[in-house]
Amino acid sequence: MAGFFLEEIVANLQANQVTLDAIAPQSGSAYEQIIKLVQSNHGTLYDINDATLLQLH
């Protein structure tokens, strides 16, 4: 919705050496985009439905 293409965001993450971690569902319509962003610089995708996330501070 912001007017950026996924490839542009991935390129900017890589160029600026940003590691993106995300807390999101590991399924659904946005999953494919989120996983590409997370994997672009070896980030981690945490499943929002995982009860162990409640332990994060």
PDB file as gemmi writes it, atoms N, CA and C in Angstrom:
CRYST1    1.000    1.000    1.000  90.00  90.00  90.00 P 1                      
ATOM      1  N   MET A   1       0.807  -1.198   0.000  1.00  0.00           N  
ATOM      2  CA  MET A   1       0.000   0.000   0.000  1.00  0.00           C  
ATOM      3  C   MET A   1       0.855   1.269   0.000  1.00  0.00           C  
ATOM      4  N   ALA A   2       2.118   1.134   0.377  1.00  0.00           N  
ATOM      5  CA  ALA A   2       2.976   2.310   0.482  1.00  0.00           C  
ATOM      6  C   ALA A   2       3.553   2.733  -0.859  1.00  0.00           C  
ATOM      7  N   GLY A   3       3.347   1.964  -1.900  1.00  0.00           N  
ATOM      8  CA  GLY A   3       3.855   2.323  -3.206  1.00  0.00           C  
ATOM      9  C   GLY A   3       5.226   1.750  -3.524  1.00  0.00           C  
ATOM     10  N   PHE A   4       5.706   0.827  -2.704  1.00  0.00           N  
ATOM     11  CA  PHE A   4       6.992   0.183  -2.944  1.00  0.00           C  
ATOM     12  C   PHE A   4       6.748  -1.236  -3.418  1.00  0.00           C  
ATOM     13  N   PHE A   5       7.627  -1.708  -4.281  1.00  0.00           N  
ATOM     14  CA  PHE A   5       7.576  -3.098  -4.691  1.00  0.00           C  
ATOM     15  C   PHE A   5       8.418  -3.921  -3.721  1.00  0.00           C  
ATOM     16  N   LEU A   6       8.034  -5.155  -3.522  1.00  0.00           N  
ATOM     17  CA  LEU A   6       8.741  -6.044  -2.598  1.00  0.00           C  
ATOM     18  C   LEU A   6      10.232  -6.124  -2.936  1.00  0.00           C  
ATOM     19  N   GLU A   7      10.532  -6.188  -4.222  1.00  0.00           N  
ATOM     20  CA  GLU A   7      11.927  -6.289  -4.647  1.00  0.00           C  
ATOM     21  C   GLU A   7      12.722  -5.044  -4.238  1.00  0.00           C  
ATOM     22  N   GLU A   8      12.095  -3.878  -4.266  1.00  0.00           N  
ATOM     23  CA  GLU A   8      12.761  -2.642  -3.850  1.00  0.00           C  
ATOM     24  C   GLU A   8      13.075  -2.665  -2.357  1.00  0.00           C  
ATOM     25  N   ILE A   9      12.144  -3.139  -1.590  1.00  0.00           N  
ATOM     26  CA  ILE A   9      12.352  -3.208  -0.140  1.00  0.00           C  
ATOM     27  C   ILE A   9      13.452  -4.191   0.190  1.00  0.00           C  
ATOM     28  N   VAL A  10      13.446  -5.357  -0.457  1.00  0.00           N  
ATOM     29  CA  VAL A  10      14.488  -6.360  -0.231  1.00  0.00           C  
ATOM     30  C   VAL A  10      15.848  -5.772  -0.607  1.00  0.00           C  
ATOM     31  N   ALA A  11      15.932  -5.087  -1.731  1.00  0.00           N  
ATOM     32  CA  ALA A  11      17.199  -4.489  -2.163  1.00  0.00           C  
ATOM     33  C   ALA A  11      17.688  -3.458  -1.147  1.00  0.00           C  
ATOM     34  N   ASN A  12      16.782  -2.661  -0.608  1.00  0.00           N  
ATOM     35  CA  ASN A  12      17.164  -1.661   0.387  1.00  0.00           C  
ATOM     36  C   ASN A  12      17.596  -2.304   1.695  1.00  0.00           C  
ATOM     37  N   LEU A  13      16.924  -3.359   2.106  1.00  0.00           N  
ATOM     38  CA  LEU A  13      17.338  -4.084   3.318  1.00  0.00           C  
ATOM     39  C   LEU A  13      18.752  -4.620   3.149  1.00  0.00           C  
ATOM     40  N   GLN A  14      19.021  -5.208   1.995  1.00  0.00           N  
ATOM     41  CA  GLN A  14      20.336  -5.782   1.746  1.00  0.00           C  
ATOM     42  C   GLN A  14      21.399  -4.695   1.618  1.00  0.00           C  
ATOM     43  N   ALA A  15      21.101  -3.624   0.912  1.00  0.00           N  
ATOM     44  CA  ALA A  15      22.073  -2.549   0.706  1.00  0.00           C  
ATOM     45  C   ALA A  15      22.459  -1.880   2.019  1.00  0.00           C  
ATOM     46  N   ASN A  16      21.502  -1.799   2.932  1.00  0.00           N  
ATOM     47  CA  ASN A  16      21.749  -1.150   4.222  1.00  0.00           C  
ATOM     48  C   ASN A  16      22.076  -2.146   5.328  1.00  0.00           C  
ATOM     49  N   GLN A  17      22.246  -3.410   4.952  1.00  0.00           N  
ATOM     50  CA  GLN A  17      22.592  -4.485   5.875  1.00  0.00           C  
ATOM     51  C   GLN A  17      21.639  -4.547   7.076  1.00  0.00           C  
ATOM     52  N   VAL A  18      20.349  -4.474   6.783  1.00  0.00           N  
ATOM     53  CA  VAL A  18      19.322  -4.541   7.813  1.00  0.00           C  
ATOM     54  C   VAL A  18      18.842  -5.981   7.930  1.00  0.00           C  
ATOM     55  N   THR A  19      18.849  -6.498   9.131  1.00  0.00           N  
ATOM     56  CA  THR A  19      18.283  -7.814   9.394  1.00  0.00           C  
ATOM     57  C   THR A  19      16.889  -7.610   9.958  1.00  0.00           C  
ATOM     58  N   LEU A  20      15.899  -8.139   9.267  1.00  0.00           N  
ATOM     59  CA  LEU A  20      14.511  -7.965   9.664  1.00  0.00           C  
ATOM     60  C   LEU A  20      14.004  -9.225  10.341  1.00  0.00           C  
ATOM     61  N   ASP A  21      13.570  -9.097  11.575  1.00  0.00           N  
ATOM     62  CA  ASP A  21      12.859 -10.162  12.271  1.00  0.00           C  
ATOM     63  C   ASP A  21      11.397  -9.760  12.306  1.00  0.00           C  
ATOM     64  N   ALA A  22      10.510 -10.738  12.245  1.00  0.00           N  
ATOM     65  CA  ALA A  22       9.080 -10.433  12.239  1.00  0.00           C  
ATOM     66  C   ALA A  22       8.323 -11.417  13.117  1.00  0.00           C  
ATOM     67  N   ILE A  23       7.255 -10.926  13.691  1.00  0.00           N  
ATOM     68  CA  ILE A  23       6.304 -11.771  14.418  1.00  0.00           C  
ATOM     69  C   ILE A  23       5.019 -11.711  13.611  1.00  0.00           C  
ATOM     70  N   ALA A  24       4.670 -12.832  13.002  1.00  0.00           N  
ATOM     71  CA  ALA A  24       3.524 -12.871  12.096  1.00  0.00           C  
ATOM     72  C   ALA A  24       3.033 -14.310  11.984  1.00  0.00           C  
ATOM     73  N   PRO A  25       1.826 -14.491  11.455  1.00  0.00           N  
ATOM     74  CA  PRO A  25       1.358 -15.858  11.203  1.00  0.00           C  
ATOM     75  C   PRO A  25       2.253 -16.523  10.163  1.00  0.00           C  
ATOM     76  N   GLN A  26       2.479 -17.804  10.301  1.00  0.00           N  
ATOM     77  CA  GLN A  26       3.302 -18.526   9.335  1.00  0.00           C  
ATOM     78  C   GLN A  26       2.449 -19.156   8.248  1.00  0.00           C  
ATOM     79  N   SER A  27       1.349 -18.511   7.949  1.00  0.00           N  
ATOM     80  CA  SER A  27       0.498 -18.916   6.839  1.00  0.00           C  
ATOM     81  C   SER A  27      -0.378 -17.719   6.485  1.00  0.00           C  
ATOM     82  N   GLY A  28      -1.102 -17.857   5.412  1.00  0.00           N  
ATOM     83  CA  GLY A  28      -2.003 -16.785   5.021  1.00  0.00           C  
ATOM     84  C   GLY A  28      -1.475 -15.970   3.863  1.00  0.00           C  
ATOM     85  N   SER A  29      -2.230 -14.974   3.471  1.00  0.00           N  
ATOM     86  CA  SER A  29      -1.935 -14.223   2.251  1.00  0.00           C  
ATOM     87  C   SER A  29      -0.659 -13.396   2.330  1.00  0.00           C  
ATOM     88  N   ALA A  30      -0.300 -12.885   3.479  1.00  0.00           N  
ATOM     89  CA  ALA A  30       0.890 -12.032   3.596  1.00  0.00           C  
ATOM     90  C   ALA A  30       2.158 -12.833   3.861  1.00  0.00           C  
ATOM     91  N   TYR A  31       2.020 -14.115   4.160  1.00  0.00           N  
ATOM     92  CA  TYR A  31       3.176 -14.937   4.534  1.00  0.00           C  
ATOM     93  C   TYR A  31       4.285 -14.908   3.490  1.00  0.00           C  
ATOM     94  N   GLU A  32       3.940 -15.055   2.221  1.00  0.00           N  
ATOM     95  CA  GLU A  32       4.957 -15.121   1.174  1.00  0.00           C  
ATOM     96  C   GLU A  32       5.779 -13.836   1.114  1.00  0.00           C  
ATOM     97  N   GLN A  33       5.156 -12.709   1.305  1.00  0.00           N  
ATOM     98  CA  GLN A  33       5.880 -11.441   1.296  1.00  0.00           C  
ATOM     99  C   GLN A  33       6.728 -11.288   2.551  1.00  0.00           C  
ATOM    100  N   ILE A  34       6.167 -11.618   3.683  1.00  0.00           N  
ATOM    101  CA  ILE A  34       6.899 -11.473   4.942  1.00  0.00           C  
ATOM    102  C   ILE A  34       8.125 -12.369   4.960  1.00  0.00           C  
ATOM    103  N   ILE A  35       7.988 -13.605   4.512  1.00  0.00           N  
ATOM    104  CA  ILE A  35       9.122 -14.526   4.549  1.00  0.00           C  
ATOM    105  C   ILE A  35      10.231 -14.059   3.613  1.00  0.00           C  
ATOM    106  N   LYS A  36       9.893 -13.467   2.472  1.00  0.00           N  
ATOM    107  CA  LYS A  36      10.921 -12.932   1.577  1.00  0.00           C  
ATOM    108  C   LYS A  36      11.678 -11.791   2.240  1.00  0.00           C  
ATOM    109  N   LEU A  37      10.975 -10.930   2.947  1.00  0.00           N  
ATOM    110  CA  LEU A  37      11.628  -9.826   3.650  1.00  0.00           C  
ATOM    111  C   LEU A  37      12.539 -10.343   4.754  1.00  0.00           C  
ATOM    112  N   VAL A  38      12.034 -11.295   5.515  1.00  0.00           N  
ATOM    113  CA  VAL A  38      12.805 -11.850   6.631  1.00  0.00           C  
ATOM    114  C   VAL A  38      14.046 -12.578   6.122  1.00  0.00           C  
ATOM    115  N   GLN A  39      13.900 -13.352   5.071  1.00  0.00           N  
ATOM    116  CA  GLN A  39      15.019 -14.145   4.559  1.00  0.00           C  
ATOM    117  C   GLN A  39      16.020 -13.323   3.767  1.00  0.00           C  
ATOM    118  N   SER A  40      15.681 -12.089   3.416  1.00  0.00           N  
ATOM    119  CA  SER A  40      16.570 -11.282   2.579  1.00  0.00           C  
ATOM    120  C   SER A  40      17.917 -11.037   3.240  1.00  0.00           C  
ATOM    121  N   ASN A  41      17.973 -10.980   4.546  1.00  0.00           N  
ATOM    122  CA  ASN A  41      19.235 -10.805   5.263  1.00  0.00           C  
ATOM    123  C   ASN A  41      19.294 -11.707   6.486  1.00  0.00           C  
ATOM    124  N   HIS A  42      18.763 -12.908   6.345  1.00  0.00           N  
ATOM    125  CA  HIS A  42      18.880 -13.957   7.354  1.00  0.00           C  
ATOM    126  C   HIS A  42      18.206 -13.599   8.678  1.00  0.00           C  
ATOM    127  N   GLY A  43      17.050 -12.963   8.596  1.00  0.00           N  
ATOM    128  CA  GLY A  43      16.275 -12.666   9.793  1.00  0.00           C  
ATOM    129  C   GLY A  43      15.514 -13.892  10.258  1.00  0.00           C  
ATOM    130  N   THR A  44      14.659 -13.688  11.228  1.00  0.00           N  
ATOM    131  CA  THR A  44      13.879 -14.779  11.805  1.00  0.00           C  
ATOM    132  C   THR A  44      12.404 -14.414  11.772  1.00  0.00           C  
ATOM    133  N   LEU A  45      11.578 -15.381  11.380  1.00  0.00           N  
ATOM    134  CA  LEU A  45      10.129 -15.209  11.431  1.00  0.00           C  
ATOM    135  C   LEU A  45       9.614 -16.013  12.607  1.00  0.00           C  
ATOM    136  N   TYR A  46       9.030 -15.317  13.566  1.00  0.00           N  
ATOM    137  CA  TYR A  46       8.427 -15.952  14.730  1.00  0.00           C  
ATOM    138  C   TYR A  46       6.936 -16.086  14.480  1.00  0.00           C  
ATOM    139  N   ASP A  47       6.399 -17.265  14.737  1.00  0.00           N  
ATOM    140  CA  ASP A  47       4.969 -17.509  14.536  1.00  0.00           C  
ATOM    141  C   ASP A  47       4.180 -16.834  15.651  1.00  0.00           C  
ATOM    142  N   ILE A  48       3.284 -15.948  15.282  1.00  0.00           N  
ATOM    143  CA  ILE A  48       2.495 -15.209  16.262  1.00  0.00           C  
ATOM    144  C   ILE A  48       1.590 -16.140  17.069  1.00  0.00           C  
ATOM    145  N   ASN A  49       1.316 -17.317  16.534  1.00  0.00           N  
ATOM    146  CA  ASN A  49       0.456 -18.270  17.227  1.00  0.00           C  
ATOM    147  C   ASN A  49       1.221 -19.179  18.177  1.00  0.00           C  
ATOM    148  N   ASP A  50       2.548 -19.005  18.248  1.00  0.00           N  
ATOM    149  CA  ASP A  50       3.393 -19.830  19.111  1.00  0.00           C  
ATOM    150  C   ASP A  50       3.324 -19.288  20.539  1.00  0.00           C  
ATOM    151  N   ALA A  51       2.910 -20.098  21.449  1.00  0.00           N  
ATOM    152  CA  ALA A  51       2.727 -19.676  22.849  1.00  0.00           C  
ATOM    153  C   ALA A  51       4.032 -19.236  23.492  1.00  0.00           C  
ATOM    154  N   THR A  52       5.181 -19.705  23.028  1.00  0.00           N  
ATOM    155  CA  THR A  52       6.446 -19.330  23.642  1.00  0.00           C  
ATOM    156  C   THR A  52       6.778 -17.869  23.396  1.00  0.00           C  
ATOM    157  N   LEU A  53       6.123 -17.216  22.444  1.00  0.00           N  
ATOM    158  CA  LEU A  53       6.337 -15.790  22.207  1.00  0.00           C  
ATOM    159  C   LEU A  53       5.908 -14.966  23.407  1.00  0.00           C  
ATOM    160  N   LEU A  54       5.025 -15.502  24.194  1.00  0.00           N  
ATOM    161  CA  LEU A  54       4.571 -14.791  25.380  1.00  0.00           C  
ATOM    162  C   LEU A  54       5.710 -14.572  26.372  1.00  0.00           C  
ATOM    163  N   GLN A  55       6.788 -15.333  26.217  1.00  0.00           N  
ATOM    164  CA  GLN A  55       7.920 -15.231  27.119  1.00  0.00           C  
ATOM    165  C   GLN A  55       8.897 -14.156  26.690  1.00  0.00           C  
ATOM    166  N   LEU A  56       8.737 -13.592  25.467  1.00  0.00           N  
ATOM    167  CA  LEU A  56       9.631 -12.531  25.006  1.00  0.00           C  
ATOM    168  C   LEU A  56       9.407 -11.274  25.828  1.00  0.00           C  
ATOM    169  N   HIS A  57      10.475 -10.552  26.117  1.00  0.00           N  
ATOM    170  CA  HIS A  57      10.359  -9.326  26.894  1.00  0.00           C  
ATOM    171  C   HIS A  57      10.536  -8.139  26.000  1.00  0.00           C  
TER     172      HIS A  57                                                      
END                                                                             
